[in-house]
Amino acid sequence: MTYDQIWQYNFPTNIRFGPGSSKELGAYLISNNLSHPLVVTDSTIIQLDFFKEIINHLKNKNISVEVFSDIHKNPVKSDVYRGTEVYDETKRDSVIGIGGGASLDVARAIVLRVNHREDLFKYDDLVGGDIYVTNDVPHFITIPTTAGTGSEVGRSAIIADDETHQKKILFSPKLMAKIVYADPLLTMDLPPFITAATGMDALTHNMEAFVAKMYHPMCDGIALEGISLISQSLEKAVNRPDLESRSKMLIASLMGAVAFQKGLGVVHSLAHPLSSLLDTHHGLANAVNIPYGMQFNISGFEDKFRRIARTLNLEEESGEAVVKYLFELNSKINVPHHLREIGVREEHIETLADLAIADFAHPNNPKPVSRENFKQLYSEAL
């Protein structure tokens, strides 16, 4: 495969993948009779040159653009409510999410709320709220700017309660973007730390999806290929980025999000509380925790880990070799090995364990995880 052209994929939605694909946005809007989009992004991206170029490109095509960027890095319900007010007040006809996981989650939640005005968390998938997503939703387009969450191809948004910080999942097939512009050029200037953290997020998605207990051989195949692509490209994308490494990371990130419809696991349930309690970057939280979570999962699932080791081309095909690889990869991309290095303290562990056992991800882990297990894992990682 060459990485200097645009490719069309139709799985799970329409994906335009390749350098410069984002420049097709204006023509797409016009062809779909859309002229008043709400662009949802974050306060960092609005300052970047590529974002300004996208907005100017749309304005030059007589498209009226309204930008909403007042969001938290770990999104909360009030972000969604404010964005919906902007959508209403400025009479928008579509939503474009540009950014990483936070921007795309808020954009997707706004898409839901436009025509579903009961309390946002009534639609929480964890309590069966998806059955209430019955109305039409605005036309939705996504443009990822990081290679991590894969939210661009998702059908759900993770939004936290402003007060309790508990994360909720808003889900419906209606919330999938109509088209994704996956343009690796938009990721070329990401700083090394963000590239590393988001890249390890993508690796965690693929790896946890592969070992998740649900039977889904199609997702397993996608996850293994995603793991392979990340092993080929993450270190280079962090330390010596080029178009090929950025492209491989972007497609692997997208693949992880497709694969984890099978489920996630213990690593995400370790990571989510760090974001809720300490506002830790989600990718960084996954990156530090993944070696410990994978170590926990080896016993009883040795065959799964042999397949991962084979995919990584490790000399020894074992779970222990996979865990060693994860620690070594973190070292190569300057990710800490211990939670104390990212602000976690002994006194946080009890609260973190409470939040982790209440988290939605670990029920799909290949083996059960108790509150005591979470305490032990946090202590080991500390």
C-alpha positions as CSV (number, residue, x, y, z in Angstrom):
1,M,0.0,0.0,0.0
2,T,1.1,3.5,-0.7
3,Y,0.4,6.4,1.7
4,D,0.4,9.3,-0.7
5,Q,-3.2,8.9,-2.1
6,I,-6.7,8.9,-0.9
7,W,-8.5,5.6,-0.4
8,Q,-12.2,4.9,0.0
9,Y,-13.4,2.5,2.7
10,N,-17.0,1.6,3.4
11,F,-16.7,0.0,6.8
12,P,-18.3,0.6,9.2
13,T,-19.3,3.9,7.5
14,N,-18.0,5.9,4.6
15,I,-14.3,6.7,5.2
16,R,-12.1,8.9,3.0
17,F,-8.6,8.0,4.2
18,G,-5.4,9.7,3.0
19,P,-3.4,12.9,2.9
20,G,-5.6,15.9,1.9
21,S,-8.9,14.0,2.2
22,S,-10.2,16.7,4.6
23,K,-10.1,19.2,1.7
24,E,-13.2,17.4,0.3
25,L,-15.4,18.6,3.2
26,G,-16.8,21.7,1.5
27,A,-17.8,19.9,-1.7
28,Y,-19.4,17.2,0.4
29,L,-21.5,19.7,2.4
30,I,-22.7,21.4,-0.8
31,S,-23.6,18.1,-2.5
32,N,-25.7,17.3,0.5
33,N,-27.4,20.7,0.7
34,L,-25.8,21.6,4.0
35,S,-24.8,25.2,4.5
36,H,-24.9,25.9,8.3
37,P,-22.7,23.4,10.1
38,L,-21.8,23.5,13.8
39,V,-18.1,22.7,14.1
40,V,-17.3,21.1,17.4
41,T,-13.6,21.1,18.5
42,D,-11.5,22.1,21.5
43,S,-9.7,25.2,22.6
44,T,-6.3,24.0,21.4
45,I,-7.3,23.0,17.9
46,I,-9.0,26.3,17.1
47,Q,-5.6,27.9,17.3
48,L,-3.9,25.6,14.8
49,D,-3.3,26.5,11.2
50,F,-4.9,23.4,9.7
51,F,-8.2,24.2,11.5
52,K,-8.1,27.8,10.3
53,E,-7.6,26.5,6.8
54,I,-10.6,24.2,7.0
55,I,-12.8,27.0,8.3
56,N,-11.6,29.5,5.7
57,H,-12.1,26.9,3.0
58,L,-15.7,26.4,4.0
59,K,-16.4,30.2,4.2
60,N,-14.9,30.6,0.8
61,K,-17.6,28.2,-0.5
62,N,-20.3,30.4,1.2
63,I,-20.9,28.0,4.0
64,S,-21.9,29.6,7.2
65,V,-19.7,28.1,10.0
66,E,-20.3,28.3,13.7
67,V,-17.5,27.0,16.0
68,F,-18.1,25.5,19.5
69,S,-15.0,24.8,21.5
70,D,-16.0,25.3,25.1
71,I,-15.4,21.7,26.2
72,H,-13.4,19.9,29.0
73,K,-10.7,17.5,28.1
74,N,-12.8,14.8,29.8
75,P,-16.2,15.9,28.6
76,V,-19.1,16.5,30.9
77,K,-22.9,16.9,30.4
78,S,-22.8,20.7,30.6
79,D,-20.5,20.8,27.6
80,V,-23.2,19.0,25.6
81,Y,-26.0,21.3,26.8
82,R,-24.0,24.5,26.0
83,G,-23.1,23.1,22.5
84,T,-26.8,22.3,21.8
85,E,-27.8,25.8,22.8
86,V,-25.3,27.2,20.2
87,Y,-26.8,24.8,17.6
88,D,-30.3,26.1,18.4
89,E,-29.5,29.8,18.6
90,T,-27.5,29.9,15.4
91,K,-29.9,27.7,13.4
92,R,-27.5,25.0,12.4
93,D,-28.3,22.1,9.9
94,S,-25.4,19.7,10.6
95,V,-22.6,18.9,13.0
96,I,-18.9,18.4,12.2
97,G,-16.6,17.0,14.9
98,I,-12.9,17.9,14.4
99,G,-10.4,16.7,17.0
100,G,-9.6,13.9,19.3
101,G,-11.9,11.8,21.5
102,A,-13.2,14.7,23.6
103,S,-14.3,16.8,20.7
104,L,-15.9,13.9,18.8
105,D,-17.7,12.6,21.9
106,V,-19.2,16.1,22.6
107,A,-20.1,16.5,18.9
108,R,-21.8,13.1,18.9
109,A,-23.7,13.8,22.1
110,I,-24.9,17.2,20.6
111,V,-26.1,15.2,17.6
112,L,-28.2,13.1,19.9
113,R,-29.5,16.0,22.0
114,V,-30.7,18.1,19.1
115,N,-33.9,16.1,18.8
116,H,-33.8,14.2,22.1
117,R,-34.4,16.8,24.9
118,E,-35.0,14.7,28.0
119,D,-32.2,14.5,30.5
120,L,-29.1,13.5,28.6
121,F,-28.4,10.5,30.8
122,K,-31.8,9.0,30.1
123,Y,-30.1,7.7,27.0
124,D,-27.3,6.0,28.9
125,D,-26.8,2.7,27.2
126,L,-25.7,1.0,30.5
127,V,-29.3,1.3,31.7
128,G,-31.0,0.5,28.4
129,G,-31.4,4.1,27.4
130,D,-30.6,3.4,23.7
131,I,-34.3,2.4,23.2
132,Y,-35.2,6.1,23.7
133,V,-33.1,7.2,20.7
134,T,-36.0,7.2,18.4
135,N,-36.0,10.6,16.5
136,D,-34.0,11.7,13.6
137,V,-30.5,13.3,14.2
138,P,-28.6,16.0,12.3
139,H,-26.2,15.1,9.5
140,F,-22.9,14.2,11.3
141,I,-19.3,14.3,9.9
142,T,-16.1,13.5,11.7
143,I,-12.5,14.5,11.1
144,P,-10.0,13.0,13.6
145,T,-6.8,14.9,14.5
146,T,-5.3,12.3,16.8
147,A,-4.6,8.6,16.3
148,G,-6.0,7.3,19.5
149,T,-9.7,6.9,20.4
150,G,-11.0,6.0,17.0
151,S,-14.2,8.0,17.9
152,E,-14.6,9.1,14.4
153,V,-16.1,5.7,13.5
154,G,-18.0,5.1,16.8
155,R,-21.6,4.9,17.6
156,S,-21.3,6.1,21.2
157,A,-20.1,9.0,23.2
158,I,-18.7,8.8,26.8
159,I,-19.8,11.8,28.8
160,A,-19.3,12.3,32.5
161,D,-21.7,13.7,35.1
162,D,-20.5,17.2,36.2
163,E,-20.9,16.4,39.9
164,T,-20.1,12.7,40.4
165,H,-17.7,12.4,37.5
166,Q,-19.2,9.0,36.7
167,K,-18.9,8.3,33.0
168,K,-22.1,7.4,31.0
169,I,-22.3,5.9,27.5
170,L,-24.7,7.4,25.0
171,F,-25.2,4.9,22.2
172,S,-27.2,4.4,19.1
173,P,-26.4,3.3,15.5
174,K,-28.0,6.7,14.5
175,L,-24.9,8.4,16.1
176,M,-22.4,7.0,13.5
177,A,-21.0,9.7,11.2
178,K,-22.3,9.7,7.7
179,I,-18.7,10.2,6.5
180,V,-15.2,10.3,8.0
181,Y,-12.3,12.3,6.6
182,A,-9.2,10.5,8.1
183,D,-6.4,12.8,6.9
184,P,-3.0,11.9,8.4
185,L,-1.7,15.3,7.5
186,L,-3.8,16.7,10.3
187,T,-1.8,14.6,12.8
188,M,1.7,15.4,11.5
189,D,2.3,18.2,14.0
190,L,1.1,16.5,17.1
191,P,3.6,16.8,19.9
192,P,5.5,13.6,20.9
193,F,3.6,13.3,24.2
194,I,0.2,13.4,22.6
195,T,1.3,11.0,19.8
196,A,2.6,8.6,22.5
197,A,-0.5,8.8,24.7
198,T,-3.0,8.6,22.0
199,G,-1.1,5.8,20.2
200,M,-1.0,3.7,23.4
201,D,-4.8,4.3,23.7
202,A,-5.2,2.9,20.2
203,L,-3.0,-0.1,21.2
204,T,-5.1,-0.7,24.3
205,H,-8.3,-0.7,22.3
206,N,-7.0,-3.3,19.9
207,M,-5.4,-5.4,22.5
208,E,-8.3,-5.4,25.0
209,A,-10.8,-6.0,22.2
210,F,-8.8,-9.1,21.1
211,V,-8.8,-10.6,24.6
212,A,-12.4,-9.5,25.5
213,K,-14.6,-12.5,26.4
214,M,-17.3,-12.0,23.7
215,Y,-17.0,-14.2,20.7
216,H,-16.5,-12.0,17.6
217,P,-13.9,-13.4,15.2
218,M,-14.3,-10.5,12.8
219,C,-13.3,-8.0,15.5
220,D,-10.4,-10.3,16.5
221,G,-9.0,-10.2,13.0
222,I,-9.3,-6.4,12.9
223,A,-7.7,-6.1,16.4
224,L,-4.7,-8.2,15.5
225,E,-4.0,-6.2,12.3
226,G,-4.4,-3.0,14.3
227,I,-1.8,-4.3,16.8
228,S,0.5,-5.1,14.0
229,L,0.2,-1.7,12.4
230,I,0.9,0.1,15.7
231,S,3.9,-2.1,16.4
232,Q,5.3,-1.0,13.0
233,S,4.7,2.7,13.5
234,L,4.2,4.1,17.0
235,E,7.8,4.5,18.0
236,K,8.6,6.3,14.7
237,A,5.4,8.4,14.8
238,V,6.6,9.7,18.2
239,N,10.3,10.1,17.6
240,R,10.7,10.5,13.8
241,P,7.3,11.1,12.3
242,D,6.7,10.7,8.6
243,L,3.6,10.2,6.5
244,E,3.7,6.4,6.5
245,S,4.0,6.1,10.3
246,R,1.2,8.7,10.9
247,S,-1.0,7.0,8.3
248,K,-0.5,3.6,9.9
249,M,-1.3,5.0,13.3
250,L,-4.4,6.7,12.1
251,I,-5.9,3.6,10.4
252,A,-4.9,1.4,13.4
253,S,-6.7,3.8,15.7
254,L,-9.8,3.6,13.6
255,M,-9.5,-0.2,13.5
256,G,-9.3,-0.3,17.3
257,A,-12.6,1.5,17.6
258,V,-14.3,-0.9,15.2
259,A,-12.8,-3.9,17.1
260,F,-13.8,-2.8,20.6
261,Q,-17.5,-3.1,19.8
262,K,-16.6,-6.6,21.0
263,G,-15.8,-5.1,24.4
264,L,-12.9,-3.6,26.4
265,G,-11.7,-4.7,29.9
266,V,-9.6,-4.2,33.0
267,V,-7.2,-1.7,31.6
268,H,-10.0,0.8,30.7
269,S,-11.6,0.3,34.1
270,L,-8.2,1.2,35.7
271,A,-7.8,4.2,33.4
272,H,-11.3,5.8,33.5
273,P,-11.1,6.6,37.2
274,L,-7.8,8.4,36.8
275,S,-9.5,10.7,34.3
276,S,-12.6,11.2,36.5
277,L,-10.7,11.8,39.8
278,L,-7.4,13.4,38.7
279,D,-8.2,14.6,35.2
280,T,-5.5,12.4,33.7
281,H,-5.3,12.3,29.9
282,H,-7.2,9.1,29.0
283,G,-4.5,7.8,26.6
284,L,-1.8,8.3,29.2
285,A,-3.9,6.5,31.8
286,N,-4.2,3.5,29.5
287,A,-0.6,3.6,28.6
288,V,0.7,3.4,32.2
289,N,-1.9,0.7,33.1
290,I,-1.8,-1.6,30.1
291,P,1.2,-3.7,31.2
292,Y,-0.3,-4.4,34.6
293,G,-3.8,-5.1,33.2
294,M,-2.4,-7.5,30.5
295,Q,-0.3,-9.3,33.2
296,F,-3.5,-9.9,35.2
297,N,-5.2,-11.4,32.2
298,I,-2.5,-13.9,31.1
299,S,-3.4,-16.9,33.3
300,G,-6.0,-19.0,31.6
301,F,-5.7,-17.1,28.3
302,E,-2.2,-18.1,27.3
303,D,-3.3,-18.9,23.7
304,K,-4.6,-15.4,23.2
305,F,-1.3,-13.9,24.3
306,R,0.7,-16.3,22.1
307,R,-1.3,-14.9,19.2
308,I,-0.5,-11.3,20.2
309,A,3.1,-12.2,20.7
310,R,3.2,-13.7,17.2
311,T,1.6,-10.6,15.8
312,L,4.2,-8.5,17.4
313,N,7.0,-10.8,16.0
314,L,8.4,-11.4,19.5
315,E,11.0,-14.1,19.8
316,E,9.2,-15.7,22.7
317,E,5.5,-16.3,22.1
318,S,4.1,-15.8,25.6
319,G,2.1,-13.4,27.7
320,E,5.1,-12.5,29.8
321,A,6.9,-11.5,26.5
322,V,3.9,-9.3,25.6
323,V,4.0,-7.5,29.0
324,K,7.8,-7.0,28.6
325,Y,7.2,-5.5,25.1
326,L,4.6,-3.1,26.5
327,F,7.0,-1.8,29.2
328,E,9.8,-1.5,26.6
329,L,7.5,0.3,24.2
330,N,6.5,2.8,26.9
331,S,10.2,3.5,27.6
332,K,10.9,4.1,23.9
333,I,8.1,6.7,23.7
334,N,8.8,8.3,27.1
335,V,5.7,7.0,28.9
336,P,6.1,6.5,32.7
337,H,6.0,3.0,34.1
338,H,4.4,4.0,37.4
339,L,1.2,5.8,38.4
340,R,3.1,7.9,41.0
341,E,4.9,9.6,38.1
342,I,1.5,11.0,36.8
343,G,0.2,12.3,40.2
344,V,-1.4,9.2,41.8
345,R,-0.9,8.8,45.5
346,E,-1.4,6.0,48.0
347,E,-4.4,7.9,49.4
348,H,-6.2,7.8,46.0
349,I,-6.3,4.0,45.7
350,E,-9.5,3.4,47.7
351,T,-11.5,5.9,45.8
352,L,-10.0,4.7,42.5
353,A,-10.9,1.2,43.3
354,D,-14.5,2.2,44.0
355,L,-14.7,4.0,40.7
356,A,-13.1,1.1,38.8
357,I,-15.4,-1.6,40.1
358,A,-18.4,0.6,39.1
359,D,-16.9,1.1,35.6
360,F,-18.6,-0.3,32.5
361,A,-15.5,-1.8,30.8
362,H,-14.4,-4.7,33.0
363,P,-17.5,-6.9,32.7
364,N,-16.1,-7.7,29.2
365,N,-12.7,-8.6,30.6
366,P,-11.8,-12.3,29.9
367,K,-11.8,-13.0,33.6
368,P,-13.7,-11.3,36.5
369,V,-12.1,-8.4,38.3
370,S,-13.0,-7.7,41.9
371,R,-12.6,-4.5,43.9
372,E,-9.6,-6.1,45.7
373,N,-8.1,-7.0,42.3
374,F,-8.4,-3.3,41.3
375,K,-6.7,-2.2,44.6
376,Q,-3.9,-4.7,44.0
377,L,-3.4,-3.5,40.4
378,Y,-3.3,0.1,41.4
379,S,-0.8,-0.7,44.1
380,E,1.4,-2.7,41.7
381,A,1.3,0.2,39.2
382,L,1.9,2.9,41.8
